[in-house]
């Protein structure tokens, strides 16, 4: 077991990589999963990876806090300046269906902001790593968001791209693959495979903690649906929507998101 001399970024990389390999042993195996709530599956792999990561971090960083999708939350983390935010398998629906759009997400947050991130999609042989102020990488390749403006690539469904709630058609709206993992959708921006991604609904902190740092360190902009910076390790660990985009495109992405949300709100008022 590496000692405290192991840097935070090296630790995050090792944990995400090993946890991904552990999850991969279950991939395409016997179906061993159930619904925590309707449409919200969890697998035995989720729980095994979660337990392994928790034990590793308890040994390597016993003074740090812990927040994970698959562990009952406790208020003790709120008193910690440093908290590890974990999603043992982000994109469990793809995992249990034998699709590759899932990943292990590991982030270290200090004073509410991510400072280290690792996102491992072993079925895609992808390992994203980022460190605050030092950049983001896919393997050993530095990542940079695209500079495209005329044709925006979006990891969304075709029916949503053409939906009537946008203020205008997306400029050149071009679809790209949409993995079930929210973190992987965002990571596509950092890898210059997409230019924007928006989500109007609330998401959990563990869904985006790692990918938010990966995108921002690749030069992109990530805010909530109100245009505010994301904050983590809150008492209620949710994020109020996400607008993520390559440089120069964030105002447009946020405008489209807020326009759509205003229409949805008007429909709810009329129906009520």
C-alpha positions as CSV (number, residue, x, y, z in Angstrom):
1,X,0.0,0.0,0.0
2,X,1.5,3.4,-1.0
3,X,1.9,5.7,1.9
4,X,1.2,9.4,2.4
5,X,4.0,10.2,0.0
6,X,1.6,9.3,-2.8
7,X,0.3,12.5,-4.1
8,X,-3.5,13.2,-4.3
9,X,-3.5,13.0,-8.1
10,X,-1.5,9.8,-8.1
11,X,-3.9,8.3,-5.5
12,X,-7.0,9.3,-7.5
13,X,-5.5,7.9,-10.7
14,X,-4.6,4.6,-8.9
15,X,-8.0,4.3,-7.2
16,X,-10.0,5.0,-10.4
17,X,-7.9,2.6,-12.5
18,X,-8.0,-0.3,-10.0
19,X,-11.6,0.2,-9.3
20,X,-12.4,0.2,-13.0
21,X,-10.6,-3.1,-13.4
22,X,-12.5,-4.5,-10.5
23,X,-15.8,-3.4,-12.0
24,X,-14.7,-4.8,-15.4
25,X,-14.6,-8.3,-13.9
26,X,-18.3,-8.2,-13.5
27,X,-19.0,-6.6,-16.9
28,X,-21.0,-9.0,-19.2
29,X,-21.2,-11.4,-16.2
30,X,-24.4,-12.8,-14.8
31,X,-27.1,-10.2,-14.3
32,X,-26.9,-9.3,-10.6
33,X,-28.7,-6.0,-10.1
34,X,-31.9,-4.5,-8.8
35,X,-33.7,-1.2,-8.7
36,X,-33.1,1.0,-5.7
37,X,-36.0,3.0,-7.0
38,X,-38.0,2.8,-10.3
39,X,-35.5,3.3,-13.1
40,X,-32.5,3.6,-10.8
41,X,-30.6,0.4,-10.9
42,X,-27.7,-0.7,-8.7
43,X,-25.5,-3.8,-9.2
44,X,-23.4,-5.9,-7.0
45,X,-20.4,-4.4,-8.8
46,X,-21.4,-0.9,-7.7
47,X,-21.4,-2.0,-4.1
48,X,-18.1,-4.0,-4.3
49,X,-16.3,-1.1,-6.0
50,X,-17.8,1.4,-3.5
51,X,-16.6,-0.7,-0.5
52,X,-13.1,-1.2,-1.9
53,X,-12.7,2.5,-2.6
54,X,-14.0,3.4,0.9
55,X,-11.5,1.1,2.5
56,X,-8.6,2.3,0.4
57,X,-9.3,5.9,1.2
58,X,-9.9,5.2,4.9
59,X,-6.3,3.8,4.9
60,X,-4.6,6.3,2.6
61,X,-6.4,9.5,3.8
62,X,-8.1,8.7,7.1
63,X,-8.6,12.4,7.9
64,X,-10.6,13.2,4.7
65,X,-14.3,13.0,4.3
66,X,-16.3,10.7,2.1
67,X,-19.4,11.1,-0.1
68,X,-20.6,8.4,-2.4
69,X,-23.7,7.4,-4.3
70,X,-23.7,3.9,-2.7
71,X,-22.9,4.8,0.9
72,X,-25.4,6.2,3.4
73,X,-24.5,9.9,3.8
74,X,-23.5,11.2,7.2
75,X,-23.1,14.8,8.4
76,X,-19.5,14.2,9.5
77,X,-18.2,15.1,6.0
78,X,-19.4,18.6,6.4
79,X,-16.8,19.3,9.0
80,X,-14.0,18.2,6.7
81,X,-12.1,20.6,4.5
82,X,-11.2,17.8,2.1
83,X,-13.8,15.3,0.9
84,X,-13.6,12.5,-1.6
85,X,-16.7,12.4,-3.8
86,X,-17.2,9.0,-5.5
87,X,-19.5,7.4,-8.0
88,X,-18.3,3.7,-8.0
89,X,-20.1,3.1,-11.4
90,X,-21.6,6.2,-13.1
91,X,-23.9,4.9,-15.8
92,X,-25.1,1.7,-14.2
93,X,-27.9,1.3,-16.8
94,X,-25.2,0.9,-19.5
95,X,-23.2,-1.4,-17.2
96,X,-26.1,-3.8,-16.6
97,X,-27.1,-3.7,-20.3
98,X,-23.6,-4.6,-21.4
99,X,-22.9,-1.2,-23.0
100,X,-19.6,0.7,-22.6
101,X,-21.0,4.1,-21.4
102,X,-20.1,3.7,-17.7
103,X,-17.1,4.9,-15.6
104,X,-15.7,5.0,-12.1
105,X,-15.6,8.6,-10.9
106,X,-13.2,9.8,-8.2
107,X,-12.8,13.5,-7.1
108,X,-11.2,15.2,-4.3
109,X,-12.9,18.5,-3.2
110,X,-11.2,21.1,-1.0
111,X,-13.3,23.9,0.5
112,X,-16.1,23.1,-1.9
113,X,-14.1,23.0,-5.1
114,X,-12.7,20.0,-7.0
115,X,-8.9,19.9,-7.0
116,X,-8.2,16.4,-8.3
117,X,-10.2,14.1,-10.5
118,X,-9.9,10.7,-12.2
119,X,-12.6,9.2,-14.4
120,X,-12.0,5.6,-15.6
121,X,-14.1,4.0,-18.4
122,X,-12.3,0.6,-18.6
123,X,-14.7,-0.8,-21.2
124,X,-13.5,2.0,-23.4
125,X,-9.9,1.9,-22.2
126,X,-10.1,5.6,-21.2
127,X,-8.6,7.1,-18.1
128,X,-9.2,10.9,-17.7
129,X,-7.2,12.7,-15.0
130,X,-7.2,16.4,-13.9
131,X,-5.5,18.5,-11.3
132,X,-6.5,22.1,-10.5
133,X,-4.2,24.5,-12.2
134,X,-2.2,21.8,-13.9
135,X,-4.5,20.6,-16.7
136,X,-6.3,17.5,-17.8
137,X,-5.2,14.4,-19.6
138,X,-6.6,11.3,-21.3
139,X,-3.9,8.8,-20.6
140,X,-0.8,10.9,-21.2
141,X,-2.4,13.2,-23.8
142,X,-3.2,16.7,-22.7
143,X,-6.8,17.7,-23.2
144,X,-8.2,20.9,-24.7
145,X,-11.8,21.7,-25.5
146,X,-12.6,22.5,-29.1
147,X,-12.6,26.0,-30.5
148,X,-15.6,25.3,-32.8
149,X,-18.4,27.8,-33.0
150,X,-20.3,27.2,-36.3
151,X,-21.4,23.6,-35.7
152,X,-22.1,22.6,-32.1
153,X,-21.8,18.9,-31.3
154,X,-24.1,17.7,-28.5
155,X,-24.3,14.4,-26.7
156,X,-28.1,14.4,-26.6
157,X,-30.9,12.4,-28.2
158,X,-32.1,13.3,-31.7
159,X,-35.6,14.0,-30.5
160,X,-34.3,16.5,-28.0
161,X,-32.1,18.2,-30.5
162,X,-35.1,18.9,-32.7
163,X,-37.5,19.7,-29.8
164,X,-39.6,22.9,-30.0
165,X,-38.5,24.3,-26.6
166,X,-35.2,25.7,-27.9
167,X,-35.2,29.5,-28.8
168,X,-33.8,28.5,-32.3
169,X,-32.2,25.5,-33.9
170,X,-28.8,24.7,-32.4
171,X,-26.2,26.2,-34.7
172,X,-25.4,23.3,-37.0
173,X,-26.6,21.0,-34.3
174,X,-24.6,17.8,-34.7
175,X,-25.3,14.7,-32.6
176,X,-22.5,12.7,-30.9
177,X,-22.7,9.5,-28.9
178,X,-24.6,9.8,-25.6
179,X,-23.2,7.4,-22.9
180,X,-25.4,6.8,-19.9
181,X,-22.7,8.2,-17.7
182,X,-23.2,11.9,-17.2
183,X,-19.5,12.2,-16.3
184,X,-18.5,10.6,-19.7
185,X,-20.9,13.0,-21.6
186,X,-19.1,15.9,-20.0
187,X,-15.7,14.4,-20.6
188,X,-16.4,14.4,-24.3
189,X,-16.1,18.2,-24.2
190,X,-12.6,17.9,-22.7
191,X,-11.6,15.4,-25.3
192,X,-12.9,17.7,-28.1
193,X,-15.5,15.2,-29.1
194,X,-18.4,17.5,-28.2
195,X,-18.8,21.2,-27.7
196,X,-21.6,21.6,-25.2
197,X,-23.8,19.6,-22.8
198,X,-26.7,20.9,-20.7
199,X,-29.0,19.3,-18.1
200,X,-31.9,21.2,-16.6
201,X,-32.7,18.7,-13.8
202,X,-30.9,18.5,-10.6
203,X,-28.0,16.1,-10.5
204,X,-26.0,14.6,-7.7
205,X,-22.6,16.0,-6.8
206,X,-21.0,12.6,-7.4
207,X,-22.3,12.7,-11.0
208,X,-20.2,15.7,-12.0
209,X,-17.5,16.4,-9.4
210,X,-14.7,14.7,-11.4
211,X,-15.9,15.7,-14.9
212,X,-16.4,19.3,-13.9
213,X,-12.7,19.6,-13.1
214,X,-11.7,17.7,-16.2
215,X,-13.7,20.0,-18.4
216,X,-12.6,23.2,-16.7
217,X,-8.9,22.1,-16.8
218,X,-9.3,21.5,-20.5
219,X,-10.4,25.1,-21.0
220,X,-14.1,24.7,-20.8
221,X,-16.7,26.4,-18.6
222,X,-19.0,24.6,-16.3
223,X,-21.8,26.2,-14.3
224,X,-25.2,25.3,-12.9
225,X,-28.4,26.2,-14.7
226,X,-28.4,29.7,-13.2
227,X,-24.9,30.4,-14.5
228,X,-23.3,30.1,-11.1
229,X,-20.1,28.1,-10.4
230,X,-20.6,24.6,-9.1
231,X,-20.1,24.1,-5.3
232,X,-19.6,20.7,-3.7
233,X,-19.8,19.0,-0.3
234,X,-23.0,20.8,0.6
235,X,-25.5,19.5,3.2
236,X,-27.8,18.6,0.4
237,X,-25.3,17.2,-2.2
238,X,-27.2,18.2,-5.4
239,X,-26.3,20.5,-8.3
240,X,-29.1,22.6,-9.8
241,X,-28.6,21.7,-13.4
242,X,-25.5,21.9,-15.5
243,X,-24.3,24.1,-18.5
244,X,-21.0,22.9,-19.8
245,X,-19.4,24.2,-22.9
246,X,-16.2,24.8,-24.8
247,X,-14.7,28.3,-24.7
248,X,-16.9,30.9,-26.2
249,X,-20.0,28.7,-26.3
250,X,-21.1,28.7,-22.7
251,X,-23.3,31.9,-23.0
252,X,-25.1,30.3,-25.9
253,X,-25.5,26.9,-24.1
254,X,-26.8,28.6,-21.0
255,X,-29.2,30.8,-23.0
256,X,-30.7,27.7,-24.7
257,X,-31.0,25.9,-21.4
258,X,-32.7,28.8,-19.5
259,X,-35.1,29.4,-22.4
260,X,-36.2,25.7,-22.4
261,X,-36.6,25.8,-18.6
262,X,-38.7,28.9,-18.8
263,X,-41.0,27.2,-21.2
264,X,-41.3,24.1,-19.0
265,X,-42.1,26.3,-16.0
266,X,-44.8,28.1,-18.0
267,X,-46.4,24.8,-19.0
268,X,-46.4,23.6,-15.3
269,X,-48.1,26.9,-14.2
270,X,-50.7,26.5,-16.9
271,X,-51.4,22.9,-16.0
272,X,-51.6,23.7,-12.3
